[in-house]
Amino acid sequence: MGYNVKPYMFLMCALGFVAVLMMGMPSWTGESTTLTAAYLVMQFYGSSADCLTDALVIKNGQNDEEDSTSSLQSISWFMLGIGGAVFGLLGGYLSTDEKAYKGVSLPGARLYNLLMAVFPLGLFVLLFFVKEPKSKIRPSFKVLGQQLIRLGVALFSPPFIVLRLIAWLLITGAARFSLSVPSTIFSTSNLEITPDVQSWIDACSYFALSAGVFVYYRFFRHTSFRYIYGSSQVLVGVFGLMDYVLVKRWNLKLGIPDVPFLFFSGAMAEVLDRLNTMPFLIMAGQLCPQNMEATFFSALMSISNQGTTIGQFVGSAVQKSYNMTEEDIGNYDQAILLKAGCTVACILLIFLIPDTNAMNPTNAESIKPTNPTLKALFKWAELDGADEKKVEE
């Protein structure tokens, strides 16, 4: 067909629609094996569609020389926050009751998935209206070799921008280690937060995500990535002490009930986290070599997720060292202080972040090798001239 993204998006939307529909129909997924298979396909659809959508966003954003990928990335994440908030509210409503349709009992989770099936179907229809230029490069082993060389140059050529960014993501991910288990135990056992209330809190956090994206785009697009990363990293660490206030029950002494306090702290944490994350998303988009947008961006996002995974392992080790169990989370407050200190300490590594901003792109295409052999390989891998076989649009 000559397209890089649309055919795969059509396929993923079709698979996603069938999988989500199956998740919502008890008669189709009565057995655990079938339900598990449908869930795996649904996750495959979600991750693949996300990767391909990012490729479209980055490819179109790179064609805008005025502000590169910042506008499209901001719009994309703003709408993600709105969608998450709407369905968080819907999930909270459905979790409080069991609905029925034509005499067939549909638990809230099943009905939720039936409603979710509208989205892959809607995306399938919208794809007919998405314009994507036909690819100018025919797939071949030579093109594959050229792309791998360009990828290697982007990774390993001085000043090693991509490797420095990867190091920052992994280190900060480990420093902001997860304490989700004691947090959940404290919320359910000590604060007696019910699932429906938690859904409302999550929905509020998604609205805050959109607010954080808006604040970044409106006020900080021209600000140095290094400054935003450094200041937001410190604020995230300091604001993490809100959990310490909650554990110590100081909020009650100030006359603030638990639920309003959780709404406020969750929303503020999401705004600060989004300010801390947007520079990475925009930098990752700027650094993607042309015709490798999906591969390169998804690789960087996977590495970012690995930082989160490392944080979960570190969190488990911290919980074990503080002798925290499901029955006893008495040292939870000390673990919160340690996490806040480690998060703030990452400011010492701020030199790893390039001192550029969203309006002054750090482009992988501008990274050139210095070694003579690498120079020759890079020249061969530039994919121009006879290597491009143009296709009539």
N, C-alpha and C positions, 0 to 999 in steps of 0.2 A: 504493500500500500504506500510505502514511502514515508510513513510517519513513525516517530520515535515513541510517542506517548499514548495517543488516542486508542490504538487497537488494544493495548494492554489495559487501559482504563475501562473500555467496554467489557472486556473479559472479566476483570475484577468486580465490576458492578453487578454483572449477571451472577457470578458466584456468591457475592455478598448478599444479594437479594434472596437467593434460594436458601442460604445458610441462616440468615436472620429470620426468615419466614418459618423455617423448620424449628428454630429455637422458640418460636411463639406458638407452635401447634403441638399440644400434648400427644395427639394421636400419631404424629410423625416422629417424635423423639421420645417415645415412652421408655426405651431401653437406654441404659447409661452409655453403652458403646456408641449408639447413634447420636446421642446428645453431645458426647465428647467430640465426635467427628465434626458435627455441625459447628461446635464452638471453635475448633481449630481452623476450619475453613473461614469462619467469620473473622477470626484474628488475622488470618492470612490476607483476607480482603482489606481489612483496616490498615495493616502495615504497608501493603503494596499500594493501595490508593493514596496513602499519605506520602509515600516516597515519590510516586508519579506526579502528584499535585505539587509537591515541592519543586520537582524538576520544571514544571510549567511556570511556576512562580519565578524561579531563578532565571530561567531562560528569557522570559519577558522582561524581568527586572534589569537584566544586564544590558538590554537594548535601550534602556532609559539612562542616558549619560548624565542627566541632571541630578538625580538622587539615587541612582543604582537600585539596589533591591530593597531599600528601607521602606518605601511606600507599600509595595505589594506584601512584604513580610508582615508589616504592621496590620494591614487590612486582613490578611489571612488569620493571624493570631487573635485579632479583635473579634472576628466572627466566630472563631473557635470558642472563645470565652462566652459569647452570647449563647451559642448552641449548647454548651455545657451547662450554663445556668438554667436555660429553659428546661432541659431534660433532667437536670437535678431537681427542679421544682416538681416536674411530672413524676419523677421517681419517688419523691417524698410523699406525694399524694397517693400514688398507687401502692406504696408500702403500708399504708394505713388501712387498706380495705381490699376485699376480693371482689372482682367484677364478674359479671356474667353476660354472655351474649347468646341469645336464642336458646336459653336453657342450658348452655354449656358453661361450666365453671372455668374461669380463667384467672388464676392467681396473678397478682400484680406484676411479677417478673415476666410472666408469659405475655401478658397484654402489652407490657413495655416493649418487648422484642417485636411484637406484631406492628406496633407503631413505628419502631425503628426501621422496619423494612421499607418504609416510604422513602428513606433517604438514598439507599443505593439505586432504587428505581428512578427517583428524581434526578440523581446524578447521571444515570444512563441516558435519560432524555436530554438533559442539558448539554451533554457532550456533543450532540449533533450541531449545537450552535457555537461550540468552541473552535476558534480558528487556530490551526497549527501549521506553520510552513512545512512543506515536504522536505525530507532530509536531503542534503546535498552530497552525502557520503554513503556509498554502498558498503555494507558490512563485508569484511574480508579479514584474513589473518594478518595482512599487512597493516590494516587500519587498527586492529586490535593491538598489535605490537607498538604502533605509534602512540595509541592512547595510553598504554601502560608506561611508556617512556615519559610522556607528558605528566602522568600522574606521579611518577618517581621524581621528576624534576620539581614539581610543586611541593613534594614532601621534603626532599633532602637537599635543596639548594639554599645557600645562605640568602637571607638571614634566618632561615628555618622558621618562618612565621607559622606554618601549619603545625610543625612539631612542638613549638612553644605553646600554641593554643591547646594542643592535645594534652601536654603536660599540665597546663593550668586546669583543664577540665577534670583530669584524673585526680590531681592533688586536692582540689577544692571539693570534689565529690566525696573523697575519703574524709576530709575535714568536717564536712556537714553530714556526718554519719546519721543513720536512721535510728530513731527511738520510737518507731511506730508501735511496737508491741506494748511497752509500758504505757505509752500514751493512750492506746486503745483501752487497756485494762483500767487505767485511771479514769477515763471518760465514762466507761460503762459501769464500773463498780463504785467509784467514789462520787462521781458527779451524776450518775444515773441518767446519762444521755441516751435517749431512745433512737432507733434507726431513722425514724421519720424526722426527728429534730436534726440528726446528723446530715440528712439529705438537704435540709434547708441551709445548714451551715455550709455544705459543699457548694450549693447553688450560689450563695453569697460570695464564696471564694472565686467562683467562675466569673461573676460580674466584676469582681475586683481585678481579675486577670485582664479583662477588657479595659478596665480603667487604667491599669498599669501600662498597657500597650499605648493607650491614648496619651498618657502623660509623657511617655518616652518620645513618641512621634511629635508631639506638640512642642515640647520644651527641650529635649535633649538630643535631637538628631545631629546638631552641630557640635555637640560636646565630645571630647576625646573618649574613645573606648576605654582607655586606661583609667581616666578619671571616673567614669561611670562604674566600671568594674570595681575599682578600689573603694569608692564611697559606698556603693550598694552592698559590697561584701561586708564592710564594717557595720552598716545599718542592719543587715540580715542577722549578723551575729548578736548585736546588741538587742534587737527586737526579739530575738529568740528567748530572751530572758522573761518574756511575757508568760511563757510556760512555767517558769520558776515562780512567778507571782501567783499563778493559778494553783500550783502544787502547794505552796505555802499558805494559800487561802487569804492572801493579802487583799485580793479584790473584794472579798466580803467585808473586810474591815473598812474598805473605802466606800462601801455601800453599793458595789456593782455586782449584780447577780451573775451566776456562772454563764448562762446562755447568752446574754448580751455581750459579756466579756469574750466568749468564744467567737461570736460573730465578728466583733471588732478586731480581735487579734488575728483571726484567720484571714480576714480581708486585707489587713495591713501587711501581713506576711506574704500574701500573694502579690500585692502591688510591688513590694520590694524585690521579691523573687523574679518578677517579670522584668523589672528594671535591670536586674542582674543577668538575665538570660537574653534579652533582645540584642545586645551587642554581639554575642556569639552567633545568633541566628543570621544577623546581617553580615557579619564577617565571613561566616561559612558560605553564604550565598555569593559574596564578592570573590572568594577564593576559588570557586568552582571553575575548572577549565571548560571551555566551550565543547559541546557535544558529549560531556561527561557529567552533566549536572546531577542526574539522578544517582549515579554511582558514587560520586564524590560527596555529595551532600548527605546521602544516607549513611555513608561510611563515617562521616564526622558525627552524625546524630547517634550512630551506634556506639561510637567511642564515648560520647557524652552519657549515654545510657550505662555504659560500663563504669563510668565514674559513680553513678548512682548505685550500681550493683556492688562496687567496692565499698561504698558507704554503708550498705546493708551488712556486709561481712564485718566491717569495723564496728558497726553498731552492736552486732551480736557479741563480738569480743568484749566490748565495753560493758554490756549488760552482764556477761559472765564474770568479768573482773569485779563488778560491783555487787555480785551475788544476787542479781535480780531474777525472780522467777514469777510464774503466774500467780503464785500465792503471796509473794512478798516483793513489792517494788519500792521498798523503803529508801533505797539510795537513788531513786529517780531524779531527785532534785540536784544531786551532785553530778549526775551524768549530763543534765541540762547545762550546768555551769561549764563542764569540760567541753561540750559541743560548742557553746558560744565562744569560749576562748580559742578553740582550734579554728573556728570560722574567721574570727577577727585576725588571727595570726597569719592567715593567707595573704594579707596585705603586703607582707615581706616579699612575696613572689610576684608583685604587680609588674615588674620589669618584663615578664614573659608576654604581656599583652602589647600589641603594636600601638603606638601613639598616633592613631588616625581616628577618623569618625565616619559616620554613615554617608556624609556628603563628600568625603575624600577617600575613595575606594582603595583598599589594598587588594590588588588584582593578581591572581595567580599567573595570568598571561604576562605580567611584567617581571616575573621572577626568571632570571636567566642563569644558566650554569656557568661556572668559571673554569672548570676543567676542560681542556681541549677535546678530549674524547667525548665527554658529555655534550659539549657544544655541537660537535658533529652529529651526534645522535638526536639532539634536540632540533637541529635544523631539519633533519630528515623527518622528524615527527610533527612538523608544524601543520601538516594536512592542508597544503595549499597547492595551487597549480593543477598538475595533471591528476593528483590524487583525489580531487573532488569531481565526482560525476554528477553534474547538475540534472535535476529532474524538473520537467515542466510542471508548474503548479496548476 
